[in-house]
């Protein structure tokens, strides 16, 4: 299933940190995503957004979460022996994301547990996504199931 050397469950350690990102989000991307999935006026109309508490267009929280997922896949999950995502919890949108913001993330492994016959294990981790000002904009906790070396 995996073509390159892959990180299995037992290769991970509690406290391990991955830092990645530097993805810019444009006004047109904010509007396009929001029109398809979250068409609130402050996500799709720059004029109406000026009248909102934010004073300008902001990205949908779901868009921010989706960008986070893509960054996490590109820099971490694509290298892991992922069987399945199991849970996203404590999802907090901490600050608005504006056009031209540059997002980066830090993933920290918080726990590891074996499952069943030791052919797989759960990895628990938190991710904090920040903007170019180092201000947290998103915080989530997740559980993912990874294969053990005996299964790969």
C-alpha positions as CSV (number, residue, x, y, z in Angstrom):
1,X,0.0,0.0,0.0
2,X,2.9,2.4,0.7
3,X,5.6,3.2,-1.9
4,X,8.1,5.1,0.3
5,X,9.5,4.5,3.8
6,X,6.6,5.2,6.0
7,X,6.2,6.2,9.7
8,X,4.4,3.5,11.6
9,X,2.7,3.8,15.0
10,X,5.7,2.5,17.0
11,X,8.0,5.1,15.3
12,X,6.1,7.9,17.0
13,X,6.7,9.4,20.5
14,X,4.6,11.3,22.9
15,X,5.8,14.9,22.8
16,X,7.0,14.7,19.2
17,X,6.4,18.0,17.4
18,X,5.9,18.7,13.7
19,X,5.9,22.3,12.4
20,X,4.8,23.1,8.9
21,X,2.9,25.3,6.6
22,X,3.2,28.8,5.2
23,X,0.0,28.7,3.1
24,X,-1.5,32.0,2.0
25,X,-5.3,32.4,1.6
26,X,-6.6,34.8,-1.0
27,X,-9.9,36.7,-1.1
28,X,-11.0,34.7,-4.1
29,X,-10.3,31.4,-2.3
30,X,-12.3,32.6,0.7
31,X,-15.3,33.6,-1.5
32,X,-15.2,30.4,-3.6
33,X,-15.1,28.1,-0.6
34,X,-17.8,30.0,1.2
35,X,-20.1,30.1,-1.8
36,X,-19.9,26.3,-2.0
37,X,-20.0,25.4,1.7
38,X,-20.7,28.3,4.1
39,X,-22.4,31.2,2.3
40,X,-22.6,33.6,5.2
41,X,-22.5,37.2,4.0
42,X,-19.2,38.0,5.8
43,X,-17.6,35.1,3.9
44,X,-18.9,35.9,0.4
45,X,-19.5,39.6,0.1
46,X,-16.7,42.1,0.8
47,X,-19.2,45.0,1.1
48,X,-21.4,43.3,3.6
49,X,-18.4,42.0,5.5
50,X,-17.4,45.6,6.1
51,X,-20.5,46.0,8.2
52,X,-19.7,42.9,10.3
53,X,-18.0,42.9,13.6
54,X,-14.8,41.9,11.7
55,X,-14.9,44.9,9.4
56,X,-13.7,42.8,6.4
57,X,-14.1,39.5,4.7
58,X,-13.2,36.4,6.8
59,X,-12.6,32.8,5.9
60,X,-15.2,30.2,7.0
61,X,-14.0,28.2,10.0
62,X,-14.6,25.1,7.9
63,X,-12.2,26.6,5.2
64,X,-9.6,27.1,7.9
65,X,-10.1,23.6,9.1
66,X,-9.8,22.3,5.5
67,X,-6.5,24.2,4.9
68,X,-5.2,22.8,8.2
69,X,-6.1,19.3,6.9
70,X,-4.3,19.8,3.6
71,X,-1.2,21.2,5.3
72,X,-1.2,18.3,7.8
73,X,-1.5,15.8,4.9
74,X,1.2,17.3,2.8
75,X,3.7,17.5,5.7
76,X,2.8,14.8,8.1
77,X,-0.1,12.4,7.3
78,X,1.3,11.5,3.8
79,X,4.4,10.1,5.6
80,X,2.4,8.1,8.2
81,X,0.9,4.6,7.8
82,X,-2.6,6.0,8.2
83,X,-5.5,3.5,8.4
84,X,-8.2,6.0,9.3
85,X,-8.9,9.3,11.0
86,X,-11.1,8.5,14.0
87,X,-11.9,11.8,15.8
88,X,-11.6,15.5,15.7
89,X,-12.6,17.1,19.0
90,X,-12.3,20.4,20.8
91,X,-12.3,22.3,17.5
92,X,-11.9,25.9,18.4
93,X,-11.8,28.9,16.0
94,X,-9.7,31.3,18.0
95,X,-9.4,34.3,15.7
96,X,-10.7,35.2,12.2
97,X,-8.6,34.4,9.1
98,X,-8.5,37.3,6.6
99,X,-7.5,37.5,3.0
100,X,-3.7,37.3,2.5
101,X,-3.2,35.7,5.9
102,X,-0.4,33.1,5.9
103,X,-1.2,30.0,7.9
104,X,1.2,27.5,9.5
105,X,0.7,24.7,12.0
106,X,2.2,22.8,14.9
107,X,1.2,19.2,15.5
108,X,2.1,17.7,18.9
109,X,1.6,14.0,19.7
110,X,-0.1,13.8,23.1
111,X,-0.7,10.0,23.5
112,X,-0.2,6.6,21.9
113,X,-2.3,3.5,22.5
114,X,-2.1,0.0,21.0
115,X,-5.3,-1.4,19.6
116,X,-6.4,-5.1,19.5
117,X,-3.8,-7.5,18.3
118,X,-1.0,-4.9,18.0
119,X,-1.4,-4.6,14.3
120,X,-2.4,-1.0,14.7
121,X,-2.5,1.8,17.2
122,X,-4.1,5.1,18.0
123,X,-2.1,8.3,17.9
124,X,-3.6,11.3,19.7
125,X,-2.4,14.8,18.8
126,X,-3.2,18.4,19.0
127,X,-2.8,20.9,16.2
128,X,-2.6,24.7,16.6
129,X,-2.8,26.7,13.4
130,X,-1.4,30.3,13.5
131,X,-1.4,33.3,11.2
132,X,1.7,35.3,10.1
133,X,1.5,37.3,13.3
134,X,2.0,34.0,15.3
135,X,-1.6,34.4,16.5
136,X,-3.5,31.1,17.0
137,X,-6.5,30.9,14.7
138,X,-7.5,27.3,15.1
139,X,-7.0,24.6,17.8
140,X,-8.0,20.9,17.4
141,X,-7.4,17.6,19.1
142,X,-7.5,14.5,17.0
143,X,-7.2,10.7,17.1
144,X,-5.9,8.7,14.1
145,X,-5.4,5.0,13.6
146,X,-2.0,4.0,12.2
147,X,-0.6,0.6,11.1
148,X,2.2,-1.0,13.1
149,X,5.3,-2.3,11.4
150,X,3.9,-5.9,11.4
151,X,1.1,-4.7,9.2
152,X,3.0,-2.6,6.6
